[in-house]
């Protein structure tokens, strides 16, 4: 049987030769292959063959992205009672289900399956679209966990939240092995200096064997090596788990023993304890300058009907209390920093399980949400009034496709929606571009009046399709164009993204 798996991953096209880049990583190259071909090497992953280049890649365009690592000279304290980690994986490898079981193990109420997928589209499509965080207690420690999307179109969510964590759980389907988004998220985690904790999931499947798990481990070792992992990152720890059954173990035999006990009807009360202990041991505690002015990089924003705009991030230095006056700083490469707005902290809270926990104070290493600064947005630094230097940010990978959103001028206009004007459409798209770092917005050129049409750039068709459906449910009525490729012009050369295809023959 011949099966062709088409992934929304970006690579390179150079002249007439197609050269694939690391799966899920957007890159660009100028026409001409003479310089690139000698550097190409081939990496084998399972039964599929994936090519990548042995060369340093450039960064994406723009300034919006994740925080750079703090200066080691400024790290004068650790917070031993806290661990911040993310769960990363390819789509449908079990991240959200795993987080459900971790919360249940830590006595947090989980009322529904895949509780972190809270919005309607996530529930309907069965995928994670937006990153979310929560916290729970384990053996006297506070574990802050971030759930991330698995689809390549939402890779920008992964890139920005990795700035909040000090480690990650790499979840891999024990049968499928590493796939497109696996390589993307691993490349971003390794670049951040994180040491992934490997968890082979879905070992309860009848076709998963110990030998197959060893093959997957070898494939992942090769993947880590090809992505430039250091010695510590190559020495990754491996656990075997079934998120659906709520068990995890350090060895294959122990995991199978727990599965047999579950199958016999026995209650396994501490089934996830091995994974929680591994997180505590493998993820380093957060570091920061305690006796310094407050700074926090905004990595998520959301809106509350009562509190207004909520800014979420990790406290990098100092501490903040309810009532403190703070300001938002914009990080710019040319000018260094520019103030955006000032405000007063009216509410301060974190998440425990599926509920909010009100705080009076937050300190270094805490992941918290702040209300009271209405104009701040993603990649801004919220800081004390005396701070002049924002937290630096790194660029994220650029958009690769675009669509034109315009006012509905068809004969059927106005029959379904309530948000019909160009100004309302523009305001909504600008708000989306502020909160979603992988979306870019430009005024559409040609054929439309100013303010009636906008060019929206994103990572893929699914991402823009989700945006269109979300806006439709909000009452917007609009016209959209077919998706088109985003080209770049640099030095007189045209740069073009392509998709990578992995073919498996069985």
N, C-alpha and C positions, 0 to 999 in steps of 0.2 A: 504494500500500500504506500502510496506517495502522498504525503501531507505537507502542505505549504503553510507555514505560519507567518503571517504578515504583521509586523510590529510597527507601531508609530514611533520609530527611532530615527534619529538624524545622523547622517554621515557626510560624505564628501562626494562631489562629482567634479572631475577635472578633465576638461576636454571630452574626448570620446571614451575615456577609461573610467570605470566606476570603481572606486576604492572605498571600502566601508570603514568607518571609524568605530570606536567603542560603542556598544549598543546603548541606545537611549541618550547619547551625548551629542548635542548639536555642535557642529564645527563647520568651518568654511575653508575653502582652499582656492587659490587662483588657478587659472587654466595653465596646464603644463604638468606632466607627470615625471619628467626626467629626474627631478630632485627628490620626489616622494617615493618612487618605486623601490629604490635600493634600501629604504628604511622600513619597508613593510615586512611584517612577520605574521605568521599564522598561528592562531591559538585554537586548540581543539577543546570543545565543550560537549561532553556526552557524545551523541551521534551527530550533532550538527557542527559545522565548521564556521567559525567566526573569525574574521580578520581584523587586525588593528595595527596601528603604527607605533614603532618604537621611537617616538619623537615627542618633545614637549608640546603641548597644545596651548594655543592662545586662550584668552578669556573671552567671554561673551560681551556684547555691547551693553552700554548703560551702566548706571551706578547703583541700581537697586539690587540688593542681594543679602547675603548672610554676613554676620559679623566676623571680622578677622580675629585670630587668637590674641588674647591680651599679652602685653609685654611681660615676659617672665620677671623682669625687674620689679614690676608693680605687684606681683602676686605674693603677698606677705602673710596670708592666712588661708586656712581651709575650713570648710564647714562639715565636720565629720558625721553629723547626724542627717545629712541629705544626700540623695543620689538623683541625678537628672539623666534620663535616658529616653531614646526614641525607639520605636519598633519600625523597621524598614523591610520591604520585601517587594517582590513582583506582585502584580494584581492577582487577587484570589488565592494567595498562599496562606491566608488565615490570620492576618494581623489583628483585626478587630475582635474576632472570636477569642484569640489568645489574651487580649487585654480584658475581655469580659471575665475570663477565668482567673486572671491575676487579681482583679478587683474582688471577685467572690472569695478567693482564698484569703484576702485581707479584710474580710467581714464588711465589705461594701455591698449595698443592695444593688443588684442588677435585675431590673424588672423585666426587661425584654432581651431577646437575643440580638447581638451586635448593637449594643446600647450606644456606643460612641457615634455610630452613623445616625445622626439625629435629624437631619433635614429630609424632606419628603423624597427628593430625587435620589438621595443615597439609599433610602429604604427600598424604593422602587427598582433601582438598577442593581442593587446589591454590591455597590462599590463605594469606597471612601473617596470623597471629592475634596473635602477641606480638612486640614490638619486640626487636631484638637488635643487638649491636654487635660490631665486629671492627676490626682495624687492619692496615695493611700499609705497606711502605716504597716511596717513589717519589722518585728523584733526591735521596736523602739526607734526605728529610722523612718524618715519621710522619703518615699519614693515618688518622684514626679515623672510621669510617663506621658509621652507624646505619640499619638496615633497619626500615621502619615498615609497619604494615598499611595496606591500601587501602580496606577496607570501612568504611562509615560507622558500623557498630555498634561497631567497635574504635577509634573516633576518640580515645578517652581515652588510648590508647597513644601516639598522635602528640602530643597536647598535652603530656604529661609529658616526653617525651624531647627536645623542642625546647629545653629548658633546658640541655641538654648541648652544644649545637652553636653554631657561629658563622655557619653558612651552610647552604644546602641545594641539592640537585639536584631541580628540579621536572620529573618525567618525564611526558610527555603522549603518548598514542597519536596519531600524525600523521594517522590516518584519522578516528578518533572525535572528536578535539578535547577540550576541557575538559568534564568531566562533574561529577556531584554532589560526589563527594569531592574533586575537584580544587579546587573553590571552598572547601570546608571547610579543607583543608590550607593553601591559599594564604592564607586569612584569618588562620589561626593563625601562619603564618610571617611575614606582614607585621606583625602585631601585636607579634611578638617583635623587630621591627627587622631581620630577616634579608633579604638580597638574593638571591632565588632565581636559580639558573643553569638556564635552560630547555633541556631536551633533548627534541627531537621524535623519538620512538622508532618502531620498526617501519616505517621507510621502505623496507624491502625488499619490502613488499607491492606487487603490481602496480598496485593502484588508487590508490596514494599518488603524487601529483604535486607539483612545485614550487609550483604555484598553490595546491594544497590546503594545503601547509605555510604559505604566506603567509596564507591565510585563518585558520588556527589561531593564528598569531602575532598577527594583528589581534584575534581573539576574546580571547586572553589579555591583550593590552594593555587592552582594554575592561574585562575582569574585574579586573585590577590597579587600574585607575582607579576603578572602582565600589567597590572595597574600601578606598579611601583610601590607596593607595600613594604614597610620596613620589617626588621626581624621580629619585633614585638607583635606587629599586626599579623605577620605570617604564623605566629604561634597562637592561633586562635583556639578558644575553648569550644567544645562541641557538646550539645545536649540533644536528646531524642524526646520528641513530644507528640502528643495528640491534643490539639487545642479543643477539639470537639468533645473529647472524653475527659479533659481536664487533668492530664497527667504529663509529667516531665521527669526525666532521669538523666544521670550522668553516663549511663551505659545502656547499650541495646538490650542486654539481658534484663536489667532492672525495669526498663520501660515495658518490655513484654510481660514481665511478671505483674506489673500494675494493670496492664490491659486485661490480663486473664482474670485478675481479681474483680475488675469492673464487669467483665462479661459474666462472671459467676453471680453477680448481684451484690457483691460486697461493696460497702461504702469506703471509698478511699478519701479520707478527710484532708490529708495534706499532700494531694497529688502534685501541686505546683510549687511545693516548697523548694525543690532542688533548683528550679529556675530563679526563684526569688533570691535564694542564697547566692547563686552565681552572679546575679545582678549586683548585689551588695559587694561581693568580692572583686568583680571585674571592672565595674564602673567606678572611676575615682571620684572622691567627693569634690564639690565645686570649690574653686579658689577665687579670691578677690581681695581687694583692699578694703578692709573693714573700717578703718579710721580714715575715711576719705569722704568726699562729697558724693551724693547719690547720682548714679547714672544707670539707665536701662535702655537697651535697644528694643524698639517696637518691632515685633515679628508677626503679630496678628492684630487685626482690629475687628470689632463687631459692634452692633448697635443694639441698645436696650431702650425700650419705650419709656422707661422712667429715668434711667441714669445717663442716657445719651451715648456718646461714643465711648467704647471700652478699649483700652490699649493693653495688650498682653506682651510680656517679655520677661527676661530673666534679669534680676538685679545684678549688675556687674561690680558695683562698688558702693560703699556707704549703706545708708538705710533711709527709708521714707515712712512718714506717718500721715495719717488722715489729717487734713488741714494744712499741710506744707505747701508753700508756693513753689512751683516748678515751671520749667520752660521746655519747649521742644526745639531742638536744633536739627537743621538739615545738613547732611554731609555732602559736600561738593568737592570734586577733585581740584578745581581751579582756585576756589576761594577758601577752601578749608571748611568753614562752617558759617551758617547763616541762621539767625533765629527765625522761627516760624510763628510761634505764639507763646503766650504765657497763660498759666491757670493755677488753680488750687485743687489739690487732691480731695475730692468729695467722698469717694468710696474706694476702698481697697479690699480686694478679696482674692482668694484662690479657689480651686475646685477640689473637692474631696468626693471621690466616687462620681456620682451623677448630679451632685448638688454643689451650690456655692457656699463657701465658708468665709464669713466676714472677718477681716483683719484690722487691727489698729496700727500695725507696723510690719514692714517687710525688710529683710536684711539680705546681705550678699548670698547669692546662690538660690534664692527663692524665685519661683515662677509665679507671677501674680498678674492680675488685671487691675487697671487704674481707670477711674472715671474723673472727669473734671477738666480735661484738656481737649476741647471740641475740634480743633483743626489739625491735630497731629495725625500722622499716618505711618504706614509701614516704612521701615528703615530710618525713621526719625529717632533721635536720641532724646529721651525724657530725662531731665537732669535738674539738679539744684540750681538756684539762680546764680550762684557763683561760678558755675562750670562754663568754660569757653570752648573746650575741645570735645566734639562728639565721638562716639564709638565708630571706628572706620568700618566700612562695608565693602564687600567684594562683589563684582558683577555676577549675575546669573546668566545662564544660557539664553540666547535671544529667541524671539518668536520665529516661526518658520512658515506659517500660512496667514492669510488675511481674508477678511470679508468686509463688505460695505453694509453698514446698517443705516437705513434711511427712513424718513417719514413715509407712511403708506399712502401713495397717491393713486392707487388703483380705483376702479369704479365701485369696489366693495368697501372702501375705506370707512371706518367709523362704526362698523356693524357689531364688532365684538369687544374691542378694547376700550379703555377709559383714558389711557395715557397716549395722546395722539400727536402732540406737538414736538417740533424739533428741539425746543429748549428742554423739555422734560426728558427726551431721549438722550440728549447730550449730558445732562446732569447725572442720569443713571449710569451711563457708560464711564463718565469721569470718576464716579464713586467706585465703580468696579475696578478701574485701572489703579486707583489709590490703594485698594485693599488686596489686589491680586498682582504680585510682582511679575508674573509671567505674561500679563496682558499689557499691550501697548496701544495707545489711541492717537489717531491723527485725523485731521479734517480731510474728508474725501475730496479728491480733485476732479473737476469737470462735470458738467451736466446738472449740477444741483445748486440751489441757493445756499449761501453760507449758513451753517448751523442746521441744515436739513439732512445731512448725511455725514457719517463718520467711518473711517477705516479702522477696524478692530483687528489687531494682530495677536495671534496666540500660538500655542504649541501644537495644536492638532484639531481635527474636526470634532472629536468628542468634547473637548474643552469648550469650543465655541457653541456646539450644540447644546450643552448644558446651560450656558449663559443665555442662549435664545429661549430655551424652555423656561428658565427661571423668570426672565422678563415677561414672557407671555402670561405666566401665572400671576405676575404682579399687576397685570392689566395693560401692559404695553402692546400697542399694535404698530407693526413696522414692516418694512420690506428689507430683505437681505439678499445679497448677491451670492453666487457660487463661490466656494473657497478658491483662492489663488495662491501661488507660491510667492514668498517674500524673497526678493533678490537684494543683494548688496553690491554697491559699486565702490571699489577701493583701488586707487592707483591705476585707474583706467581698465581694471579687470572686473569682470562680473562674477560674483560668487552666488552659489546656488545650493540649497540643502537638498538632500535626497533621503529616502527611506531605506532602511536595511531589511533584508529578507533572510530569514533562516529556514533552510529546507531540511527536513528530517525524512529519511527513507527507511521504512521498516519492511 
